[in-house]
Amino acid sequence: MSDRTSDTDSSDCAAIDYAAVFQALPGMVALLTPDLVYADVNAEFLHMAGRRREELVGRYLFDVFPDNPNDPAATGMRNLAASLRRVLETGERDSMALQRYDVEAPGRPGEWEERYWSPCNAPILGAAGNVELLVHRVEEVTELIRARGGPSADRNRVLEAELYTRARELQEVNERLRQAQALDREVALTLQEAMLPTSRQTLHHRAAVRYRPAVGTLNVCGDWYDLVDLVGGHRVGVSVGDVVGHGLPAAGVMGQLRSALSAASRVAGGPAEALDVLGRYAHVVDGAESATAVTTFIDLDHGTLTYSSAGHPPPMLVHPDGRVECLDKATDPPLDARPDPMPRVQAATTFTSGATLALYTDGLVERRREDIDTGLARLADSLARHREDDPEALADAVLLELLPPGGATDDTALVIVRL
């Protein structure tokens, strides 16, 4: 019965004429391309805008609706453009404050009508997570605003009209907040670049490192990586980690944890002991809650790799024959998850010359509404197909294939090492 019900539901959905639904929507709705060209508009949009379909579809938004040239203080076009850019960059809905956006009277060139609107912009995402179309919905509130000064307006309508003034004030505050966040992001990225290691280690000719900040201004600077020469033989430690948080605070915690693990790795007997020390340190660092890390100790003389993970996605070892080994046999909770830390576990594997090791943070493999195993499989496939590329080319290929075209919503660190 459940199968028949499912078939019926699918048939019902397939029978719906969504083009007709779009045209019948009671509000003003337009579809825009990422270049802000009208792809379609519904009947209500044409009616309220006083335009014919051929005057809109296929034309650039701001060619059709420019700012009023007679009003030097007009900001409607600039505000709308900024909102649409945010949707394109973040893939998230953006509701705007009430806007004054004058419109040239249909059929009367040069005559502008004072109009007020409440816009909302939303993305339509493609299969790869990129924004393929923009939904631009607007509600005209001109009559409500005009009621503010009318002699017969009742008190309730006047109070409602006051929302316009408050909304404009809120928009100005939000814009100042965005500017402050952008500055915070720039400073945090600069701080992170200064704290991440340089290419002075043994493996620097055979290693490629990449850091990609998140799209937008809020999710940045919690990811880090480190490569360190170890004492005794031809041994190297490679680590990555992730701090929960944003901006300067996350960058500061990142720097503390990276430095602590780098120091601990130089004297620890193995990666588990190094993470034990780091976990104890994380307990006294504000902002280190739920931080994750994974570290690998590579013995190039003997072809062995020992690893340990504190709640972090598993490294991947690509053998010369294309076999991908997921290093997930030594995974413990995040760094500060144990009030009374217990010894962490570690595991070991072997490799031959020409193998490739990849360490990364979750921004590379995690996607909304997708199981993590799908992202891990996608990474393994990319690494195997490009395994014969040099580390720099391999790192670029992986980022190109795994990160969404518009950028990820979480920052991403990637380390590729040719063994």
C-alpha positions as CSV (number, residue, x, y, z in Angstrom):
1,M,0.0,0.0,0.0
2,S,2.8,2.4,0.8
3,D,4.3,1.9,-2.7
4,R,0.9,2.7,-4.3
5,T,0.6,5.8,-2.1
6,S,4.1,6.9,-3.1
7,D,3.2,6.4,-6.8
8,T,0.0,8.4,-6.4
9,D,1.8,11.2,-4.7
10,S,4.4,11.3,-7.5
11,S,1.7,11.4,-10.1
12,D,-0.1,14.2,-8.3
13,C,3.1,16.3,-8.2
14,A,3.8,15.6,-11.8
15,A,0.4,16.8,-12.8
16,I,0.8,20.2,-11.2
17,D,1.4,23.0,-13.7
18,Y,4.0,25.0,-11.9
19,A,4.1,27.6,-14.6
20,A,0.4,28.3,-14.0
21,V,1.0,28.3,-10.2
22,F,3.8,30.9,-10.6
23,Q,1.5,33.2,-12.7
24,A,-1.3,32.9,-10.2
25,L,0.7,33.8,-7.1
26,P,-1.0,36.6,-5.3
27,G,2.1,38.7,-4.7
28,M,4.6,40.3,-7.0
29,V,7.3,37.7,-7.9
30,A,10.1,37.8,-10.5
31,L,12.8,35.4,-11.4
32,L,16.3,36.9,-12.0
33,T,19.4,35.3,-13.5
34,P,22.7,35.7,-11.6
35,D,23.4,38.6,-14.0
36,L,20.2,40.3,-12.7
37,V,18.3,39.8,-15.9
38,Y,14.6,39.1,-15.8
39,A,14.0,35.5,-16.6
40,D,10.3,35.5,-15.8
41,V,7.7,37.6,-13.9
42,N,4.2,36.7,-12.7
43,A,1.0,38.4,-13.7
44,E,0.7,40.4,-10.4
45,F,4.2,41.8,-11.0
46,L,3.2,43.1,-14.4
47,H,0.0,44.6,-13.0
48,M,1.5,46.4,-10.1
49,A,4.6,47.6,-12.0
50,G,2.4,48.8,-14.9
51,R,4.7,47.0,-17.5
52,R,4.2,44.6,-20.3
53,R,6.0,41.3,-20.3
54,E,8.2,42.2,-23.2
55,E,9.4,45.3,-21.4
56,L,10.9,43.1,-18.6
57,V,11.8,39.6,-19.6
58,G,15.4,39.4,-21.0
59,R,16.3,42.9,-19.8
60,Y,18.7,44.0,-17.0
61,L,16.8,44.8,-13.8
62,F,18.3,48.3,-13.3
63,D,17.8,49.2,-16.9
64,V,14.1,48.8,-16.4
65,F,14.0,50.2,-12.9
66,P,16.8,52.7,-12.3
67,D,16.9,55.2,-9.5
68,N,15.0,58.5,-9.9
69,P,17.6,60.8,-11.5
70,N,15.7,63.8,-9.9
71,D,16.4,62.5,-6.4
72,P,20.1,62.8,-5.5
73,A,19.4,61.0,-2.2
74,A,17.8,57.9,-3.9
75,T,19.2,54.6,-2.5
76,G,16.7,52.0,-3.7
77,M,18.8,50.7,-6.6
78,R,22.0,50.5,-4.5
79,N,20.2,48.7,-1.6
80,L,18.5,46.2,-3.8
81,A,21.8,45.5,-5.7
82,A,23.6,44.9,-2.4
83,S,20.8,42.5,-1.2
84,L,20.9,40.5,-4.4
85,R,24.7,40.2,-4.2
86,R,24.4,38.9,-0.7
87,V,22.1,36.2,-1.9
88,L,24.4,35.2,-4.7
89,E,27.4,35.1,-2.4
90,T,25.9,33.3,0.6
91,G,23.1,31.2,-1.0
92,E,20.8,32.5,1.8
93,R,17.5,34.4,1.8
94,D,17.8,38.2,2.4
95,S,14.8,40.2,3.6
96,M,15.2,43.9,3.1
97,A,13.9,46.9,5.1
98,L,11.1,48.9,3.6
99,Q,12.5,50.9,0.6
100,R,11.6,54.0,-1.1
101,Y,12.1,53.2,-4.8
102,D,10.5,55.6,-7.2
103,V,9.2,54.3,-10.5
104,E,8.9,56.1,-13.9
105,A,5.2,56.4,-14.7
106,P,4.3,53.9,-17.5
107,G,3.8,55.8,-20.8
108,R,4.9,59.1,-19.3
109,P,8.7,59.3,-19.7
110,G,10.5,61.6,-17.2
111,E,7.6,61.5,-14.8
112,W,8.4,59.7,-11.6
113,E,6.0,58.3,-9.0
114,E,7.0,58.1,-5.3
115,R,6.7,54.4,-4.4
116,Y,7.5,52.3,-1.3
117,W,8.3,48.5,-1.3
118,S,9.0,45.6,1.1
119,P,11.3,43.3,-0.8
120,C,12.6,39.8,-0.1
121,N,15.2,37.9,-2.2
122,A,15.9,34.2,-2.1
123,P,18.1,31.8,-4.0
124,I,17.2,28.8,-6.2
125,L,20.1,26.4,-5.9
126,G,21.3,24.0,-8.5
127,A,22.5,20.4,-7.9
128,A,26.0,21.6,-7.2
129,G,24.8,24.1,-4.6
130,N,25.3,27.1,-6.8
131,V,22.7,29.9,-7.2
132,E,21.0,29.3,-10.5
133,L,18.2,31.8,-10.2
134,L,17.0,34.6,-7.8
135,V,13.5,34.9,-6.5
136,H,12.7,38.6,-6.1
137,R,9.4,39.1,-4.2
138,V,8.1,42.6,-3.4
139,E,5.1,44.0,-1.7
140,E,4.1,47.5,-2.4
141,V,3.3,49.6,0.8
142,T,3.0,53.0,-0.8
143,E,-0.5,53.6,0.5
144,L,0.5,52.6,4.0
145,I,3.3,55.1,4.0
146,R,1.1,57.9,2.6
147,A,-1.3,57.2,5.4
148,R,1.3,58.4,7.9
149,G,0.6,62.1,7.1
150,G,-3.0,62.0,6.1
151,P,-5.3,64.2,8.2
152,S,-7.9,61.4,8.7
153,A,-5.5,58.5,9.3
154,D,-6.3,56.6,12.4
155,R,-3.7,56.0,15.1
156,N,-3.1,52.4,14.2
157,R,-2.2,53.2,10.6
158,V,0.0,56.0,11.6
159,L,1.9,53.6,14.0
160,E,2.2,51.1,11.2
161,A,3.6,53.8,8.9
162,E,6.2,54.5,11.5
163,L,7.7,51.1,10.7
164,Y,9.2,52.6,7.6
165,T,11.3,55.0,9.5
166,R,12.4,52.4,12.0
167,A,13.1,49.9,9.2
168,R,15.4,52.4,7.4
169,E,17.2,53.1,10.7
170,L,17.7,49.3,11.1
171,Q,19.0,49.0,7.6
172,E,21.6,51.7,8.3
173,V,22.6,49.8,11.5
174,N,22.9,46.6,9.6
175,E,25.0,48.1,6.9
176,R,27.4,49.5,9.5
177,L,27.5,46.0,11.1
178,R,28.3,44.4,7.8
179,Q,31.2,46.9,7.3
180,A,32.5,46.1,10.8
181,Q,32.3,42.4,10.1
182,A,34.1,42.8,6.8
183,L,36.9,44.6,8.6
184,D,37.0,41.9,11.3
185,R,37.2,39.3,8.6
186,E,40.1,41.0,6.9
187,V,42.1,41.4,10.1
188,A,41.4,37.8,11.1
189,L,42.6,36.5,7.7
190,T,45.7,38.5,8.0
191,L,46.3,37.2,11.5
192,Q,45.8,33.7,10.4
193,E,48.2,34.0,7.4
194,A,50.8,35.3,9.8
195,M,50.3,32.4,12.2
196,L,50.2,29.5,9.8
197,P,53.6,27.8,9.1
198,T,56.0,28.7,6.3
199,S,57.7,26.2,4.0
200,R,60.8,25.5,6.0
201,Q,60.0,21.8,6.9
202,T,61.6,18.7,5.4
203,L,58.6,18.0,3.2
204,H,58.1,21.5,1.8
205,H,59.1,20.5,-1.7
206,R,56.6,17.6,-1.6
207,A,53.7,19.3,0.2
208,A,51.0,21.6,-0.9
209,V,48.8,23.6,1.6
210,R,45.6,25.5,0.8
211,Y,43.3,27.6,2.9
212,R,40.0,28.9,1.5
213,P,38.0,31.3,3.7
214,A,34.2,30.9,3.8
215,V,31.9,32.9,1.6
216,G,30.5,35.9,3.6
217,T,31.8,37.5,6.7
218,L,30.8,35.3,9.6
219,N,32.3,31.9,9.2
220,V,36.1,32.3,8.9
221,C,39.4,31.6,10.5
222,G,38.8,28.6,12.7
223,D,40.8,26.1,10.5
224,W,44.5,25.5,10.7
225,Y,47.3,23.2,9.5
226,D,50.9,22.5,10.6
227,L,53.9,20.7,9.3
228,V,56.8,20.1,11.7
229,D,60.1,18.2,11.6
230,L,60.2,15.6,14.4
231,V,63.2,14.5,16.4
232,G,64.9,11.2,15.5
233,G,65.4,10.1,11.9
234,H,63.6,11.3,8.8
235,R,60.3,11.9,10.5
236,V,57.7,14.6,10.0
237,G,54.4,15.5,11.7
238,V,51.5,16.8,9.7
239,S,48.3,18.1,11.4
240,V,45.1,19.9,10.7
241,G,42.5,21.3,13.1
242,D,39.2,23.2,13.4
243,V,38.1,25.7,16.0
244,V,34.4,26.4,16.4
245,G,33.8,30.1,16.1
246,H,34.2,33.2,13.9
247,G,36.6,36.0,13.1
248,L,39.3,37.3,15.5
249,P,38.4,35.1,18.5
250,A,38.5,31.9,16.5
251,A,41.8,33.0,14.9
252,G,43.3,33.6,18.3
253,V,42.3,30.2,19.6
254,M,43.5,28.6,16.4
255,G,46.9,30.1,16.9
256,Q,47.2,28.9,20.5
257,L,46.1,25.3,19.6
258,R,48.4,25.1,16.6
259,S,51.4,26.3,18.5
260,A,50.7,24.0,21.4
261,L,50.4,20.9,19.1
262,S,53.5,21.9,17.2
263,A,55.5,22.0,20.4
264,A,53.9,18.8,21.8
265,S,54.6,16.9,18.6
266,R,58.4,17.6,18.9
267,V,58.7,15.8,22.2
268,A,55.7,13.3,22.2
269,G,56.3,9.6,21.7
270,G,53.5,9.5,19.2
271,P,50.4,11.3,17.8
272,A,48.1,10.1,20.6
273,E,50.4,11.5,23.2
274,A,50.6,14.8,21.4
275,L,46.8,15.1,21.3
276,D,46.6,14.1,25.0
277,V,48.8,17.1,25.8
278,L,46.8,19.4,23.4
279,G,43.5,18.2,25.0
280,R,44.6,19.1,28.5
281,Y,45.7,22.5,27.2
282,A,42.4,23.0,25.4
283,H,40.6,22.7,28.8
284,V,42.1,26.0,29.9
285,V,41.7,28.0,26.6
286,D,38.5,29.9,26.3
287,G,36.9,29.3,22.9
288,A,38.5,25.9,22.4
289,E,35.2,24.1,23.2
290,S,34.5,21.3,20.6
291,A,37.7,22.0,18.7
292,T,38.9,19.0,16.6
293,A,42.3,18.0,15.3
294,V,44.1,15.1,13.6
295,T,47.8,14.5,13.5
296,T,50.0,12.1,11.7
297,F,53.6,11.1,12.4
298,I,55.4,10.0,9.2
299,D,58.5,7.9,9.2
300,L,60.0,8.3,5.8
301,D,62.9,5.9,6.5
302,H,60.6,3.0,7.4
303,G,57.5,3.8,5.3
304,T,55.2,3.9,8.3
305,L,52.5,6.4,9.2
306,T,51.0,6.7,12.7
307,Y,47.9,8.8,13.3
308,S,45.4,9.9,15.9
309,S,42.2,11.9,15.6
310,A,40.3,14.1,18.1
311,G,36.8,14.2,16.5
312,H,38.2,15.3,13.1
313,P,37.4,13.9,9.7
314,P,39.8,11.1,8.8
315,P,43.0,11.6,6.7
316,M,43.2,9.7,3.4
317,L,46.2,7.8,2.1
318,V,46.2,7.2,-1.6
319,H,48.5,4.4,-2.6
320,P,50.3,4.4,-6.0
321,D,47.9,1.8,-7.5
322,G,44.9,4.1,-6.8
323,R,43.7,2.4,-3.7
324,V,42.4,4.9,-1.1
325,E,42.8,4.1,2.6
326,C,40.6,6.1,5.0
327,L,42.6,6.5,8.2
328,D,39.7,6.1,10.6
329,K,41.0,3.5,13.0
330,A,42.0,5.9,15.8
331,T,39.2,8.4,16.3
332,D,38.4,9.9,19.8
333,P,36.1,12.7,20.9
334,P,37.0,16.4,20.3
335,L,39.9,17.9,22.3
336,D,38.1,19.1,25.4
337,A,35.2,16.5,25.4
338,R,36.6,14.5,28.4
339,P,36.4,16.2,31.8
340,D,39.1,13.8,33.0
341,P,41.1,13.1,29.9
342,M,41.9,9.4,29.2
343,P,44.8,8.3,27.0
344,R,43.9,8.7,23.3
345,V,44.2,5.9,20.8
346,Q,46.5,5.8,17.7
347,A,46.8,3.5,14.7
348,A,49.5,2.8,12.2
349,T,49.7,1.9,8.5
350,T,52.4,1.5,5.9
351,F,53.0,3.2,2.6
352,T,55.4,2.9,-0.4
353,S,57.2,5.7,-2.3
354,G,54.8,7.7,-4.4
355,A,51.8,7.5,-2.0
356,T,49.8,10.6,-1.3
357,L,48.5,11.8,2.1
358,A,45.6,14.2,2.4
359,L,44.5,16.0,5.5
360,Y,41.6,18.5,5.5
361,T,38.9,20.2,7.5
362,D,35.2,19.5,7.3
363,G,34.5,22.5,5.0
364,L,35.8,20.4,2.1
365,V,33.5,17.4,2.5
366,E,30.4,18.5,4.4
367,R,27.3,19.8,2.6
368,R,23.8,20.7,3.9
369,R,21.3,18.0,3.6
370,E,24.0,15.5,2.5
371,D,25.4,12.6,4.4
372,I,29.1,13.0,5.3
373,D,29.9,9.7,3.7
374,T,28.9,11.2,0.3
375,G,31.5,13.9,0.7
376,L,34.2,11.5,1.8
377,A,33.5,9.3,-1.2
378,R,33.7,12.4,-3.5
379,L,37.1,13.3,-2.0
380,A,38.5,9.8,-2.3
381,D,37.4,9.6,-5.9
382,S,39.1,13.0,-6.7
383,L,42.3,12.1,-4.9
384,A,42.5,8.7,-6.8
385,R,41.9,10.3,-10.2
386,H,44.5,13.0,-9.8
387,R,47.0,10.9,-7.8
388,E,49.7,11.2,-10.4
389,D,49.6,15.0,-10.4
390,D,52.2,16.9,-8.4
391,P,51.0,18.0,-5.0
392,E,50.2,21.6,-6.1
393,A,48.2,20.6,-9.1
394,L,46.4,17.9,-7.0
395,A,45.4,20.3,-4.3
396,D,44.0,22.7,-6.9
397,A,42.1,19.9,-8.6
398,V,40.5,18.7,-5.3
399,L,39.4,22.2,-4.3
400,L,37.9,22.8,-7.8
401,E,35.9,19.6,-7.8
402,L,34.8,19.6,-4.2
403,L,34.1,23.2,-3.3
404,P,30.8,24.8,-4.6
405,P,31.3,27.2,-7.5
406,G,30.3,30.1,-5.4
407,G,32.5,29.1,-2.5
408,A,31.8,27.1,0.7
409,T,29.9,28.4,3.7
410,D,32.7,27.1,6.0
411,D,36.4,27.8,5.7
412,T,38.5,25.0,4.4
413,A,42.1,23.8,5.0
414,L,43.8,21.2,2.9
415,V,47.3,19.6,3.1
416,I,48.6,17.3,0.3
417,V,51.9,15.4,1.0
418,R,53.7,13.2,-1.6
419,L,55.4,10.5,0.4
